Amino acid sequence: MAVPSADMNVERSDTPVSSDGETRTRHIIRSTILMIFLFATAKVISLAQTFIIARTFGISKSYDAFVSASRIPELLVVLIAGGALNYAFIPVFSGLLAQGDRKKGWELASQLVNTVFGAALLVSSIVFILAPWLVSNVIAPGFDVATAAQTAELLRILLLGTIIFSVSGLVSGMLQSHNHFLLPSLSPIMYDLGILFGVVFLIKPFGLNGIAIGTVFGAILHLSIQIPGLIRFRARWSAQLGWRNPTFRRVLILMLPRIIGLGVFQINMLIMTNIGSRLSEGSISAIDWGWRLMQIPQTLIGTVMGIVIFPTLAALSALGDDVGKRTSFSGALRFILIASIPSALGLLLVGRNMIRLLERGAFDASASALVYSTLSAFTLGLIVHSIMEIAARAFYADKDTLTPLWAALGAAAINFVLAYLLSGIFQVEGDSFMHIVARMIPSLNLTDPRGSVGGLALANSLGTTFEVIVLLWVLRRRWHGIEEGQIITTTLKTLAASAAMGVTVVLVGTLWTALGLGSRSFVFIVVELGLQVVLGGLVFLGVGFALRMTELQDMLQRLLRRSPDKTKVVA
């Protein structure tokens, strides 16, 4: 990565948020569009990996091993390498920047980097030693001896990336606190390029270990691309732990509930892996493929908006601007609804064709059917997963990490119980709960001996739905409203436009089949998908503007309008 140049329309900003609401909104819109573009680029690279991996391994024991090996490194990254920490760090760091105390801010950042790196190194070393036992007793007890040994070997390689992310994740938080999103948004692209290198060049000589090595290489690139940003914002590192620093302890206190909350989510993913290892071969792979595909729109909508809006909410909270918080949150939520509702419907309608594109080599039609069962179940939760990205951050911006924790624990309990019921493992008298739900939602194909894995994905969606409802209800009471009238109006208009889009997508597919093109080659599938997406999207926008969906109009106007004072903003 290169240091941003002067002609990129950026400048150094010591205050994370503008006091001008119009400028702030325009900046959020532009930053969101920038991040969507960059994250979309990362997803394109990720899809290239997906095609090669699917062709080579399909849904097999080998890929089950890789997915299972990733669980604990992912857990460590989320808990100690940036995922949980940034939720506590960004509000405090942004507050110090907003108050002009940069020296204290960089001292805090140094202390956290030093402490977190040491913790990641220590925990990763312990997991490295215990890897075989963890695989056989915690992660995937249903694996045979050979698959368990392969999983342990992959786990040990992936732990190296965890140590690197202990620094890289925190660096992203530092740059985002300056309302600088360019370099942190480029880092996932570099990460995916590293994995792609492993997929293309290292699978042949090293097998699945090649993907793991590429993942570690991607972590190195993820960190390297952000270092010039630290130089640009004149970061100051000092060799101190700062455990006696009250601000440092404050971040840790705020972080602990989030660690538990995120840990609960990751434990639920471990539970899905644990149960999946007891089901048919390829079940864990199917969960991973379905989750990957659902994450494409979820990342571009929810994750992007959550990253962009969080520093703004944190700074507004530090400044005591309640009106600004409500307005910013409501606008972010309406954006998510406008984008996620049609995306969820579209993914359900074109998901089968998307998965058909993977049918090469080891990935056959039966694998496609199994993956679609998980994709459709995860897609039912796409909207709430996207909303969760900003709902939880609204509490963290107010330095409240306990309320999201209680909501997450409730969701985890629902997820845990339903995972067993919907997988068919837990039997009720005369029938299984899975069969009861299968009769209610036949499209999930839960009664298929291989398709019962879709129940695990459905459990995840239902648990997240509960969590989002609780958070929005509490937030509405605490903030004395979240402009729910506008949110309801936007939702109704979005549903109407999405329905028109859905009809268009179905008509295109029906016509395509009537012309005898539905079962043709890869190129024909791509053309059909392209027509469905483009025509469906145009119909959605047309109906949205016809219904006077003000959010679409405002987004276009604010994006194109120049700031009255020609103030440059941080990209």
KOLDONU-317945 format. One record per residue (C-alpha): residue in three letters; x, y, z. Coordinates in steps of 0.02 Angstrom, whole numbers, padded with zeros to 5 digits, always signed. Example, Ala and Ser with C-alpha at 12.3 -4.5 7.8 and 13.67 -1.06 7.14 Angstrom:
2
Ala+00615-00225+00390/Ser+00684-00053+00357/
This chain:
571
Met+00000+00000+00000/Ala+00057+00177-00035/Val+00025+00331+00070/Pro-00131+00421+00005/Ser-00079+00560-00111/Ala-00137+00740-00110/Asp-00248+00719-00262/Met-00357+00590-00176/Asn-00465+00728-00099/Val-00416+00682+00078/Glu-00337+00778+00218/Arg-00282+00745+00395/Ser-00423+00760+00520/Asp-00396+00772+00706/Thr-00582+00771+00742/Pro-00673+00613+00694/Val-00840+00693+00657/Ser-00900+00856+00584/Ser-01020+00966+00679/Asp-01109+01004+00515/Gly-01247+00874+00496/Glu-01257+00894+00307/Thr-01069+00874+00285/Arg-01070+00725+00404/Thr-01209+00639+00307/Arg-01124+00669+00140/His-00960+00604+00211/Ile-01046+00446+00276/Ile-01127+00415+00106/Arg-00963+00437+00012/Ser-00866+00331+00136/Thr-00999+00196+00125/Ile-00992+00192-00065/Leu-00802+00187-00061/Met-00803+00041+00061/Ile-00938-00053-00035/Phe-00830-00041-00192/Leu-00674-00100-00101/Phe-00763-00238-00005/Ala-00846-00293-00168/Thr-00673-00308-00245/Ala-00621-00418-00100/Lys-00777-00525-00126/Val-00737-00547-00311/Ile-00564-00612-00262/Ser-00645-00722-00131/Leu-00762-00794-00262/Ala-00611-00839-00368/Gln-00544-00937-00219/Thr-00715-01017-00197/Phe-00722-01081-00376/Ile-00551-01163-00364/Ile-00580-01237-00190/Ala-00752-01303-00239/Arg-00684-01382-00397/Thr-00541-01463-00303/Phe-00621-01518-00139/Gly-00811-01499-00157/Ile-00901-01545+00004/Ser-00783-01677+00071/Lys-00695-01736+00227/Ser-00542-01638+00177/Tyr-00633-01472+00165/Asp-00730-01515+00323/Ala-00558-01524+00406/Phe-00506-01351+00344/Val-00669-01268+00398/Ser-00657-01350+00569/Ala-00475-01299+00589/Ser-00525-01118+00558/Arg-00646-01109+00704/Ile-00526-01078+00848/Pro-00413-00956+00753/Glu-00571-00860+00705/Leu-00625-00862+00887/Leu-00457-00793+00944/Val-00458-00657+00811/Val-00631-00601+00862/Leu-00596-00604+01048/Ile-00419-00538+01068/Ala-00358-00482+00897/Gly-00470-00335+00857/Gly-00647-00401+00845/Ala-00698-00371+01025/Leu-00562-00246+01066/Asn-00609-00118+00934/Tyr-00786-00106+01000/Ala-00714-00042+01164/Phe-00561+00045+01092/Ile-00641+00151+00955/Pro-00765+00245+01067/Val-00628+00289+01193/Phe-00496+00329+01061/Ser-00620+00431+00957/Gly-00671+00526+01113/Leu-00490+00572+01150/Leu-00466+00632+00971/Ala-00628+00732+00977/Gln-00566+00816+01136/Gly-00396+00854+01055/Asp-00294+00742+01171/Arg-00194+00650+01038/Lys-00045+00612+01150/Lys-00152+00518+01275/Gly-00239+00430+01131/Trp-00079+00362+01055/Glu-00014+00309+01225/Leu-00173+00208+01248/Ala-00154+00132+01074/Ser+00027+00079+01110/Gln-00020-00001+01275/Leu-00160-00100+01194/Val-00053-00158+01048/Asn+00084-00221+01164/Thr-00036-00309+01281/Val-00145-00388+01147/Phe+00005-00451+01048/Gly+00075-00534+01203/Ala-00094-00612+01245/Ala-00117-00677+01067/Leu+00057-00753+01067/Leu+00028-00839+01234/Val-00145-00909+01194/Ser-00094-00964+01019/Ser+00054-01058+01091/Ile-00059-01151+01213/Val-00183-01195+01074/Phe-00038-01252+00964/Ile+00014-01378+01097/Leu-00164-01438+01133/Ala-00221-01442+00950/Pro-00246-01632+00934/Trp-00346-01642+01096/Leu-00453-01491+01050/Val-00498-01564+00881/Ser-00545-01735+00948/Asn-00640-01675+01101/Val-00708-01501+01065/Ile-00709-01450+00882/Ala-00755-01608+00786/Pro-00773-01764+00893/Gly-00860-01853+00748/Phe-00704-01853+00638/Asp-00605-02010+00606/Val-00422-02018+00661/Ala-00348-01964+00494/Thr-00465-01816+00471/Ala-00437-01760+00652/Ala-00248-01765+00626/Gln-00263-01662+00467/Thr-00373-01536+00558/Ala-00246-01516+00699/Glu-00105-01486+00574/Leu-00207-01352+00483/Leu-00254-01272+00648/Arg-00071-01251+00696/Ile-00030-01164+00533/Leu-00179-01045+00545/Leu-00129-00990+00721/Leu+00016-00892+00645/Gly-00110-00778+00560/Thr-00198-00751+00727/Ile-00041-00675+00802/Ile-00023-00555+00655/Phe-00205-00504+00665/Ser-00181-00458+00848/Val-00093-00302+00784/Ser-00178-00278+00617/Gly-00356-00275+00686/Leu-00311-00141+00811/Val-00224-00037+00677/Ser-00387-00039+00578/Gly-00475+00033+00729/Met-00347+00173+00744/Leu-00371+00226+00563/Gln-00561+00212+00570/Ser-00561+00322+00726/His-00487+00458+00614/Asn-00633+00428+00494/His-00505+00356+00373/Phe-00578+00203+00287/Leu-00474+00183+00129/Leu-00328+00082+00195/Pro-00431-00025+00316/Ser-00546-00064+00169/Leu-00398-00112+00059/Ser-00333-00232+00192/Pro-00468-00366+00161/Ile-00423-00360-00024/Met-00241-00393+00018/Tyr-00293-00531+00137/Asp-00396-00616+00002/Leu-00253-00596-00123/Gly-00141-00689-00002/Ile-00267-00831+00012/Leu-00290-00831-00177/Phe-00102-00852-00197/Gly-00110-01005-00085/Val-00260-01074-00179/Val-00183-01051-00352/Phe-00001-01095-00320/Leu+00010-01195-00158/Ile-00132-01320-00165/Lys-00043-01431-00290/Pro+00120-01452-00189/Phe+00044-01439-00013/Gly-00140-01486-00029/Leu-00253-01401+00100/Asn-00099-01341+00192/Gly-00070-01226+00043/Ile-00232-01133+00081/Ala-00180-01116+00263/Ile-00008-01049+00213/Gly-00093-00926+00095/Thr-00205-00870+00238/Val-00052-00827+00344/Phe+00024-00734+00197/Gly-00139-00638+00178/Ala-00132-00588+00362/Ile+00042-00515+00333/Leu-00023-00414+00185/His-00175-00359+00289/Leu-00058-00277+00414/Ser+00070-00210+00291/Ile-00057-00113+00186/Gln-00110-00011+00339/Ile+00061+00042+00405/Pro+00076+00197+00293/Gly-00088+00256+00370/Leu-00008+00255+00541/Ile+00136+00358+00471/Arg+00015+00481+00392/Phe-00079+00510+00554/Arg+00085+00524+00650/Ala+00057+00373+00761/Arg+00171+00366+00913/Trp+00219+00195+00981/Ser+00296+00171+01152/Ala+00358+00013+01237/Gln+00240+00012+01385/Leu+00099-00099+01446/Gly+00006+00034+01543/Trp-00089-00085+01654/Arg-00100+00053+01786/Asn-00171+00176+01661/Pro-00355+00211+01709/Thr-00402+00235+01525/Phe-00322+00069+01480/Arg-00419-00019+01618/Arg-00577+00069+01560/Val-00556-00005+01386/Leu-00530-00178+01459/Ile-00685-00162+01567/Leu-00787-00108+01416/Met-00710-00249+01316/Leu-00750-00393+01434/Pro-00938-00402+01402/Arg-00907-00392+01215/Ile-00779-00533+01228/Ile-00912-00641+01309/Gly-01043-00589+01181/Leu-00933-00624+01031/Gly-00868-00780+01115/Val-01047-00843+01131/Phe-01073-00817+00944/Gln-00912-00908+00900/Ile-00956-01048+01020/Asn-01119-01067+00926/Met-01018-01086+00767/Leu-00915-01219+00856/Ile-01076-01305+00908/Met-01131-01308+00726/Thr-00963-01384+00679/Asn-00976-01509+00822/Ile-01151-01565+00769/Gly-01104-01560+00585/Ser-00961-01681+00616/Arg-01091-01806+00677/Leu-01197-01788+00520/Ser-01155-01847+00345/Glu-00989-01810+00260/Gly-00985-01635+00188/Ser-01108-01559+00312/Ile-00978-01439+00385/Ser-00923-01391+00209/Ala-01105-01354+00162/Ile-01125-01240+00313/Asp-00968-01147+00264/Trp-01019-01127+00081/Gly-01193-01066+00129/Trp-01120-00943+00255/Arg-00991-00880+00129/Leu-01124-00842-00002/Met-01241-00757+00122/Gln-01094-00654+00185/Ile-01069-00573+00015/Pro-01220-00455+00028/Gln-01211-00451+00218/Thr-01032-00386+00214/Leu-01068-00257+00079/Ile-01221-00193+00172/Gly-01212-00222+00360/Thr-01025-00234+00392/Val-00984-00083+00284/Met-01118+00026+00362/Gly-01070-00031+00537/Ile-00887+00014+00509/Val-00929+00184+00435/Ile-01060+00237+00562/Phe-00972+00176+00720/Pro-00840+00314+00738/Thr-00975+00444+00702/Leu-01092+00374+00835/Ala-00948+00360+00959/Ala-00894+00541+00931/Leu-01074+00605+00939/Ser-01097+00510+01102/Ala-00938+00586+01174/Leu-01001+00759+01125/Gly-01175+00725+01200/Asp-01265+00753+01034/Asp-01418+00641+01056/Val-01511+00714+00907/Gly-01362+00679+00794/Lys-01353+00501+00858/Arg-01536+00466+00822/Thr-01526+00542+00649/Ser-01366+00451+00602/Phe-01429+00284+00668/Ser-01598+00300+00584/Gly-01516+00343+00418/Ala-01398+00194+00433/Leu-01540+00076+00476/Arg-01646+00136+00329/Phe-01499+00111+00212/Ile-01480-00067+00275/Leu-01664-00104+00251/Ile-01665-00032+00074/Ala-01515-00140+00028/Ser-01542-00300+00127/Ile-01727-00335+00094/Pro-01709-00348-00097/Ser-01541-00436-00075/Ala-01619-00571+00034/Leu-01763-00599-00087/Gly-01645-00598-00235/Leu-01527-00722-00153/Leu-01670-00843-00121/Leu-01727-00829-00302/Val-01558-00841-00390/Gly-01464-00941-00257/Arg-01482-01106-00348/Asn-01406-01034-00506/Met-01265-00953-00407/Ile-01220-01121-00331/Arg-01234-01207-00501/Leu-01086-01102-00556/Leu-00980-01199-00431/Glu-01023-01368-00509/Arg-00853-01416-00572/Gly-00740-01562-00527/Ala-00778-01622-00351/Phe-00928-01507-00331/Asp-01080-01597-00406/Ala-01269-01572-00414/Ser-01298-01660-00247/Ala-01174-01541-00166/Ser-01268-01393-00241/Ala-01433-01454-00167/Leu-01355-01472+00005/Val-01272-01300-00001/Tyr-01434-01218-00058/Ser-01523-01287+00095/Thr-01398-01197+00208/Leu-01393-01041+00099/Ser-01582-01020+00101/Ala-01587-01040+00291/Phe-01445-00915+00317/Thr-01527-00795+00194/Leu-01683-00789+00303/Gly-01569-00703+00429/Leu-01479-00588+00307/Ile-01581-00434+00356/Val-01560-00457+00544/His-01375-00501+00527/Ser-01352-00337+00433/Ile-01451-00236+00561/Met-01351-00316+00701/Glu-01195-00229+00635/Ile-01262-00057+00681/Ala-01382-00102+00823/Ala-01243-00173+00932/Arg-01125-00031+00887/Ala-01254+00097+00943/Phe-01236+00029+01120/Tyr-01046+00019+01110/Ala-01042+00200+01052/Asp-01129+00243+01216/Lys-00999+00135+01305/Asp-01133+00008+01354/Thr-01068-00167+01321/Leu-01181-00257+01445/Thr-01348-00239+01355/Pro-01285-00319+01193/Leu-01211-00458+01300/Trp-01378-00503+01380/Ala-01461-00501+01208/Ala-01323-00611+01138/Leu-01341-00736+01280/Gly-01528-00750+01246/Ala-01494-00775+01060/Ala-01362-00906+01101/Ala-01485-01005+01207/Ile-01611-01004+01064/Asn-01476-01050+00938/Phe-01410-01191+01048/Val-01579-01273+01077/Leu-01640-01255+00898/Ala-01475-01319+00828/Tyr-01506-01486+00912/Leu-01692-01489+00873/Leu-01678-01440+00690/Ser-01530-01553+00653/Gly-01637-01704+00695/Ile-01517-01766+00830/Phe-01641-01731+00969/Gln-01795-01841+00948/Val-01967-01807+01021/Glu-02094-01945+01046/Gly-02146-02020+00880/Asp-02061-01888+00774/Ser-01921-01760+00772/Phe-01942-01573+00790/Met-01848-01560+00626/His-01987-01654+00535/Ile-02118-01537+00608/Val-02025-01384+00544/Ala-01991-01471+00378/Arg-02177-01485+00347/Met-02195-01298+00383/Ile-02046-01244+00274/Pro-02023-01379+00141/Ser-01899-01275+00040/Leu-01766-01303+00174/Asn-01765-01490+00132/Leu-01733-01533+00315/Thr-01793-01713+00303/Asp-01660-01757+00174/Pro-01529-01864+00263/Arg-01395-01744+00200/Gly-01504-01588+00205/Ser-01536-01587+00393/Val-01383-01476+00406/Gly-01496-01334+00345/Gly-01577-01338+00516/Leu-01415-01278+00594/Ala-01416-01126+00481/Leu-01599-01092+00520/Ala-01562-01098+00707/Asn-01429-00964+00681/Ser-01551-00850+00588/Leu-01688-00868+00719/Gly-01568-00833+00863/Thr-01502-00676+00778/Thr-01681-00616+00744/Phe-01718-00624+00931/Glu-01559-00528+00971/Val-01596-00386+00849/Ile-01775-00366+00909/Val-01715-00348+01089/Leu-01579-00221+01045/Leu-01694-00111+00940/Trp-01828-00114+01075/Val-01706-00061+01211/Leu-01625+00070+01099/Arg-01794+00147+01056/Arg-01837+00164+01241/Arg-01666+00231+01289/Trp-01652+00359+01149/His-01836+00408+01160/Gly-01866+00349+00983/Ile-01761+00305+00832/Glu-01868+00393+00702/Glu-01970+00234+00686/Gly-02104+00320+00581/Gln-01979+00349+00441/Ile-01910+00173+00464/Ile-02083+00093+00444/Thr-02121+00198+00290/Thr-01955+00151+00212/Thr-01984-00033+00251/Leu-02156-00035+00168/Lys-02092+00052+00012/Thr-01942-00064+00005/Leu-02054-00217+00019/Ala-02161-00153-00125/Ala-02009-00118-00235/Ser-01933-00287-00187/Ala-02094-00377-00236/Ala-02087-00296-00408/Met-01904-00345-00421/Gly-01946-00525-00371/Val-02080-00538-00505/Thr-01954-00476-00633/Val-01823-00603-00579/Val-01949-00746-00589/Leu-02010-00690-00760/Val-01833-00683-00829/Gly-01799-00859-00763/Thr-01962-00926-00832/Leu-01931-00850-01003/Trp-01752-00915-01003/Thr-01815-01091-00967/Ala-01953-01078-01098/Leu-01821-01036-01228/Gly-01729-01195-01182/Leu-01578-01106-01110/Gly-01599-01155-00928/Ser-01491-01310-00928/Arg-01351-01246-01040/Ser-01169-01212-01002/Phe-01078-01102-00877/Val-01090-00951-00992/Phe-01279-00966-01008/Ile-01298-00975-00819/Val-01191-00818-00800/Val-01295-00725-00932/Glu-01457-00777-00848/Leu-01395-00721-00678/Gly-01334-00557-00752/Leu-01503-00521-00833/Gln-01596-00563-00673/Val-01485-00454-00565/Val-01478-00304-00684/Leu-01661-00303-00736/Gly-01719-00341-00559/Gly-01610-00202-00491/Leu-01674-00076-00619/Val-01854-00121-00579/Phe-01819-00101-00393/Leu-01742+00071-00419/Gly-01881+00123-00539/Val-02019+00074-00418/Gly-01922+00152-00274/Phe-01910+00320-00360/Ala-02093+00306-00415/Leu-02142+00279-00233/Arg-02038+00432-00189/Met-01918+00336-00080/Thr-01830+00489-00012/Glu-01677+00392+00046/Leu-01631+00348-00133/Gln-01657+00527-00190/Asp-01561+00602-00045/Met-01417+00480-00069/Leu-01399+00530-00251/Gln-01413+00716-00216/Arg-01293+00717-00069/Leu-01168+00612-00162/Leu-01164+00730-00310/Arg-01184+00896-00218/Arg-01025+00990-00176/Ser-01002+01050+00002/Pro-01044+01236+00017/Asp-00878+01274+00099/Lys-00784+01150-00011/Thr-00718+01062+00142/Lys-00619+00909+00100/Val-00660+00752+00197/Val-00560+00601+00245/Ala-00584+00454+00128/
